Amino acid sequence: MKKKELSVIIPTLNEEKTIKRCLECIIGIPDTEIIISDGGSTDKTVEIARQFPEVKVLSSPKGRGVQMNRGALYAHGEILLFLHADGIIAKEAVLTIRNILKNDQTGGGAFQIHLLSDRFPYRLLEIGINLRSRVFQLPYGDQGLFLKRSVFAEMGGFREMDVCEDLDLVWRLRKKYKIVIVNKKISSSVRRWEKNGIMKTSLRNLFLLASYVSKHALPHFRLFSKA
């Protein structure tokens, strides 16, 4: 198979309620392949994904970092875009990635987040997430992380961690490259917040960030990466 310009990699595990809508948004983007890296779903996730002839479905050991690495291993794109299965993004937003990564100093990036709820607390969460992303250049995986294939290889891919595999990659990336937050939105489900509560989930996320920084990154902390 000849190389593509862009590979979209989606790790899945029992995502039958979200995967169809996610795929429908990105099917048909020129010179793009779509890879599902499934971690052993027991629902209809794989069956739904295989309804799309354009989608390649891989089996992988469970674990988001493991699954995304497996997807990247089989990808043919010069650019890798990692999406969560409950993410919804416009084709026009995806197409902007190609121009952004033409800059040699830019290693990767992500999108502004929009949370799929009309409740006011989620608007405040959006503001906080997007502010963190821009000021500290620390987007998370639900914002649609993208980077050059060569840079992904240079970083050694995702570390196979129980949590924070996205934060870990971004933290390492920002030490050497500029990370761009695209002025376009990716929509994401609020199911985590709805399941566990907004306050509890937000505090847990802050705790995971603080734990990661103190354990892995604090000795080398820089507020801003080089321009």
SULWOVEN-V855373 format. One record per residue. N is the residue number from 1. RES is the residue in one letter. PHI is phi in degrees with one decimal (none if undefined). PSI is psi in whole degrees, -180 to 180 (none if undefined). OMEGA is omega as a letter, one per 30 degrees, with the letter a starting at -180 (none if undefined). Layout:
n=N res=RES phi=PHI psi=PSI omega=OMEGA
n=N res=RES phi=PHI psi=PSI omega=OMEGA
This chain:
n=1 res=M phi=none psi=131 omega=a
n=2 res=K phi=-72.1 psi=158 omega=a
n=3 res=K phi=-65.9 psi=145 omega=l
n=4 res=K phi=-103.9 psi=165 omega=l
n=5 res=E phi=-78.9 psi=-33 omega=a
n=6 res=L phi=-140.6 psi=135 omega=l
n=7 res=S phi=-118.1 psi=125 omega=l
n=8 res=V phi=-99.2 psi=122 omega=a
n=9 res=I phi=-116.2 psi=125 omega=a
n=10 res=I phi=-124.6 psi=111 omega=l
n=11 res=P phi=-78.7 psi=137 omega=a
n=12 res=T phi=-132.7 psi=150 omega=l
n=13 res=L phi=-156.9 psi=103 omega=a
n=14 res=N phi=55.8 psi=60 omega=a
n=15 res=E phi=-115.6 psi=35 omega=a
n=16 res=E phi=-62.9 psi=-24 omega=a
n=17 res=K phi=-80.7 psi=-17 omega=a
n=18 res=T phi=-121.9 psi=-24 omega=a
n=19 res=I phi=-67.5 psi=-35 omega=a
n=20 res=K phi=-62.0 psi=-47 omega=a
n=21 res=R phi=-64.2 psi=-39 omega=l
n=22 res=C phi=-60.3 psi=-47 omega=a
n=23 res=L phi=-68.8 psi=-39 omega=a
n=24 res=E phi=-60.2 psi=-29 omega=a
n=25 res=C phi=-72.3 psi=-27 omega=a
n=26 res=I phi=-115.1 psi=-7 omega=l
n=27 res=I phi=-63.7 psi=135 omega=l
n=28 res=G phi=96.3 psi=3 omega=l
n=29 res=I phi=-72.0 psi=127 omega=a
n=30 res=P phi=-58.8 psi=143 omega=l
n=31 res=D phi=54.9 psi=40 omega=a
n=32 res=T phi=-132.0 psi=138 omega=l
n=33 res=E phi=-112.4 psi=153 omega=a
n=34 res=I phi=-123.2 psi=128 omega=a
n=35 res=I phi=-123.5 psi=124 omega=l
n=36 res=I phi=-95.2 psi=124 omega=l
n=37 res=S phi=-110.9 psi=100 omega=a
n=38 res=D phi=-94.6 psi=134 omega=a
n=39 res=G phi=-96.3 psi=25 omega=l
n=40 res=G phi=102.8 psi=40 omega=a
n=41 res=S phi=-59.2 psi=141 omega=l
n=42 res=T phi=-109.4 psi=3 omega=l
n=43 res=D phi=-103.0 psi=-151 omega=a
n=44 res=K phi=-96.3 psi=17 omega=a
n=45 res=T phi=-54.7 psi=-53 omega=a
n=46 res=V phi=-65.4 psi=-41 omega=l
n=47 res=E phi=-59.5 psi=-43 omega=l
n=48 res=I phi=-66.4 psi=-45 omega=a
n=49 res=A phi=-61.2 psi=-37 omega=a
n=50 res=R phi=-75.2 psi=-6 omega=l
n=51 res=Q phi=-72.3 psi=-15 omega=l
n=52 res=F phi=-101.3 psi=110 omega=a
n=53 res=P phi=-59.8 psi=-26 omega=a
n=54 res=E phi=-76.9 psi=-13 omega=a
n=55 res=V phi=-96.8 psi=131 omega=l
n=56 res=K phi=-96.9 psi=130 omega=a
n=57 res=V phi=-111.6 psi=124 omega=l
n=58 res=L phi=-112.8 psi=151 omega=l
n=59 res=S phi=-98.9 psi=141 omega=a
n=60 res=S phi=-145.6 psi=154 omega=l
n=61 res=P phi=-58.4 psi=151 omega=a
n=62 res=K phi=-70.1 psi=144 omega=a
n=63 res=G phi=133.5 psi=122 omega=a
n=64 res=R phi=-58.5 psi=-44 omega=l
n=65 res=G phi=-63.1 psi=-44 omega=l
n=66 res=V phi=-61.1 psi=-46 omega=a
n=67 res=Q phi=-65.1 psi=-41 omega=l
n=68 res=M phi=-69.1 psi=-37 omega=l
n=69 res=N phi=-63.4 psi=-41 omega=l
n=70 res=R phi=-62.7 psi=-43 omega=l
n=71 res=G phi=-62.0 psi=-42 omega=l
n=72 res=A phi=-65.3 psi=-33 omega=l
n=73 res=L phi=-62.2 psi=-35 omega=a
n=74 res=Y phi=-95.7 psi=-1 omega=a
n=75 res=A phi=-77.5 psi=151 omega=l
n=76 res=H phi=-114.2 psi=3 omega=a
n=77 res=G phi=-83.1 psi=149 omega=l
n=78 res=E phi=-75.6 psi=-20 omega=l
n=79 res=I phi=-123.2 psi=139 omega=l
n=80 res=L phi=-113.3 psi=130 omega=l
n=81 res=L phi=-120.3 psi=120 omega=a
n=82 res=F phi=-101.7 psi=118 omega=a
n=83 res=L phi=-114.6 psi=147 omega=l
n=84 res=H phi=-82.3 psi=151 omega=a
n=85 res=A phi=-66.8 psi=-18 omega=l
n=86 res=D phi=-99.8 psi=14 omega=l
n=87 res=G phi=-88.8 psi=146 omega=l
n=88 res=I phi=-129.8 psi=124 omega=a
n=89 res=I phi=-140.1 psi=143 omega=a
n=90 res=A phi=-75.3 psi=148 omega=l
n=91 res=K phi=-57.4 psi=-39 omega=a
n=92 res=E phi=-61.4 psi=-36 omega=l
n=93 res=A phi=-66.9 psi=-43 omega=l
n=94 res=V phi=-61.3 psi=-39 omega=a
n=95 res=L phi=-65.1 psi=-23 omega=l
n=96 res=T phi=-69.5 psi=-21 omega=a
n=97 res=I phi=-57.8 psi=-39 omega=a
n=98 res=R phi=-61.9 psi=-43 omega=l
n=99 res=N phi=-70.5 psi=-38 omega=a
n=100 res=I phi=-59.9 psi=-41 omega=a
n=101 res=L phi=-84.8 psi=6 omega=l
n=102 res=K phi=-72.2 psi=-21 omega=l
n=103 res=N phi=-76.2 psi=123 omega=a
n=104 res=D phi=-64.6 psi=-26 omega=a
n=105 res=Q phi=-81.3 psi=-13 omega=l
n=106 res=T phi=-92.4 psi=119 omega=a
n=107 res=G phi=-92.6 psi=-28 omega=a
n=108 res=G phi=-176.7 psi=-168 omega=a
n=109 res=G phi=-179.1 psi=-169 omega=a
n=110 res=A phi=-161.5 psi=-179 omega=a
n=111 res=F phi=-111.9 psi=162 omega=l
n=112 res=Q phi=-69.3 psi=147 omega=a
n=113 res=I phi=-97.5 psi=145 omega=l
n=114 res=H phi=-128.0 psi=122 omega=a
n=115 res=L phi=-90.0 psi=133 omega=a
n=116 res=L phi=-81.7 psi=72 omega=l
n=117 res=S phi=-157.2 psi=147 omega=l
n=118 res=D phi=-88.3 psi=-4 omega=a
n=119 res=R phi=-72.2 psi=139 omega=a
n=120 res=F phi=-58.3 psi=-40 omega=a
n=121 res=P phi=-56.0 psi=-29 omega=l
n=122 res=Y phi=-73.4 psi=-26 omega=l
n=123 res=R phi=-66.9 psi=-38 omega=l
n=124 res=L phi=-66.8 psi=-40 omega=l
n=125 res=L phi=-61.2 psi=-42 omega=l
n=126 res=E phi=-58.2 psi=-46 omega=l
n=127 res=I phi=-58.8 psi=-46 omega=a
n=128 res=G phi=-63.8 psi=-44 omega=a
n=129 res=I phi=-64.1 psi=-46 omega=a
n=130 res=N phi=-69.4 psi=-32 omega=l
n=131 res=L phi=-67.2 psi=-47 omega=l
n=132 res=R phi=-57.2 psi=-42 omega=a
n=133 res=S phi=-63.1 psi=-43 omega=a
n=134 res=R phi=-76.9 psi=-45 omega=a
n=135 res=V phi=-71.6 psi=-45 omega=a
n=136 res=F phi=-101.6 psi=-1 omega=a
n=137 res=Q phi=51.3 psi=52 omega=a
n=138 res=L phi=-130.7 psi=67 omega=l
n=139 res=P phi=-73.1 psi=156 omega=l
n=140 res=Y phi=-105.8 psi=173 omega=a
n=141 res=G phi=-62.7 psi=-29 omega=a
n=142 res=D phi=-73.7 psi=-1 omega=l
n=143 res=Q phi=-96.4 psi=7 omega=l
n=144 res=G phi=75.5 psi=75 omega=a
n=145 res=L phi=-73.6 psi=135 omega=l
n=146 res=F phi=-135.6 psi=149 omega=l
n=147 res=L phi=-162.6 psi=163 omega=l
n=148 res=K phi=-66.7 psi=145 omega=l
n=149 res=R phi=-59.3 psi=-41 omega=a
n=150 res=S phi=-64.7 psi=-36 omega=l
n=151 res=V phi=-71.2 psi=-40 omega=l
n=152 res=F phi=-58.3 psi=-43 omega=l
n=153 res=A phi=-66.2 psi=-40 omega=l
n=154 res=E phi=-61.6 psi=-37 omega=l
n=155 res=M phi=-76.7 psi=-11 omega=a
n=156 res=G phi=79.8 psi=17 omega=l
n=157 res=G phi=69.8 psi=-162 omega=l
n=158 res=F phi=-80.0 psi=137 omega=l
n=159 res=R phi=-76.0 psi=143 omega=a
n=160 res=E phi=-84.6 psi=83 omega=a
n=161 res=M phi=-110.8 psi=155 omega=l
n=162 res=D phi=-66.8 psi=-37 omega=l
n=163 res=V phi=-142.6 psi=165 omega=l
n=164 res=C phi=68.1 psi=20 omega=l
n=165 res=E phi=-64.2 psi=-32 omega=l
n=166 res=D phi=-72.1 psi=-46 omega=l
n=167 res=L phi=-59.3 psi=-42 omega=a
n=168 res=D phi=-61.3 psi=-46 omega=l
n=169 res=L phi=-63.7 psi=-45 omega=a
n=170 res=V phi=-63.7 psi=-41 omega=a
n=171 res=W phi=-62.1 psi=-42 omega=l
n=172 res=R phi=-68.7 psi=-37 omega=a
n=173 res=L phi=-64.5 psi=-43 omega=a
n=174 res=R phi=-70.4 psi=-14 omega=l
n=175 res=K phi=-69.4 psi=-26 omega=a
n=176 res=K phi=-118.0 psi=-23 omega=a
n=177 res=Y phi=-134.3 psi=161 omega=l
n=178 res=K phi=-78.8 psi=140 omega=l
n=179 res=I phi=-113.6 psi=124 omega=a
n=180 res=V phi=-99.5 psi=132 omega=l
n=181 res=I phi=-100.8 psi=110 omega=a
n=182 res=V phi=-69.8 psi=140 omega=a
n=183 res=N phi=-82.4 psi=47 omega=l
n=184 res=K phi=-139.9 psi=155 omega=a
n=185 res=K phi=-106.1 psi=147 omega=l
n=186 res=I phi=-114.5 psi=131 omega=a
n=187 res=S phi=-91.2 psi=142 omega=a
n=188 res=S phi=-136.1 psi=145 omega=l
n=189 res=S phi=-63.3 psi=152 omega=l
n=190 res=V phi=-102.9 psi=20 omega=a
n=191 res=R phi=-60.4 psi=-35 omega=l
n=192 res=R phi=-64.4 psi=-44 omega=l
n=193 res=W phi=-69.1 psi=-38 omega=a
n=194 res=E phi=-68.1 psi=-36 omega=a
n=195 res=K phi=-70.6 psi=-45 omega=a
n=196 res=N phi=-107.6 psi=-6 omega=a
n=197 res=G phi=97.0 psi=142 omega=a
n=198 res=I phi=-62.8 psi=-49 omega=a
n=199 res=M phi=-65.1 psi=-47 omega=a
n=200 res=K phi=-62.5 psi=-44 omega=a
n=201 res=T phi=-67.0 psi=-41 omega=l
n=202 res=S phi=-64.9 psi=-43 omega=l
n=203 res=L phi=-65.2 psi=-39 omega=l
n=204 res=R phi=-62.8 psi=-43 omega=l
n=205 res=N phi=-62.5 psi=-41 omega=l
n=206 res=L phi=-65.3 psi=-39 omega=l
n=207 res=F phi=-64.0 psi=-43 omega=l
n=208 res=L phi=-64.2 psi=-40 omega=l
n=209 res=L phi=-63.2 psi=-47 omega=a
n=210 res=A phi=-63.8 psi=-40 omega=l
n=211 res=S phi=-64.6 psi=-42 omega=l
n=212 res=Y phi=-64.9 psi=-47 omega=a
n=213 res=V phi=-61.0 psi=-45 omega=a
n=214 res=S phi=-67.5 psi=-34 omega=a
n=215 res=K phi=-86.7 psi=-40 omega=a
n=216 res=H phi=-110.9 psi=-27 omega=a
n=217 res=A phi=-124.3 psi=-19 omega=a
n=218 res=L phi=-56.8 psi=-41 omega=l
n=219 res=P phi=-61.9 psi=-20 omega=a
n=220 res=H phi=-118.0 psi=23 omega=a
n=221 res=F phi=-64.1 psi=134 omega=l
n=222 res=R phi=-136.0 psi=134 omega=a
n=223 res=L phi=-65.9 psi=-41 omega=a
n=224 res=F phi=-124.6 psi=142 omega=l
n=225 res=S phi=-79.1 psi=169 omega=a
n=226 res=K phi=-68.1 psi=150 omega=a
n=227 res=A phi=-77.7 psi=none omega=none
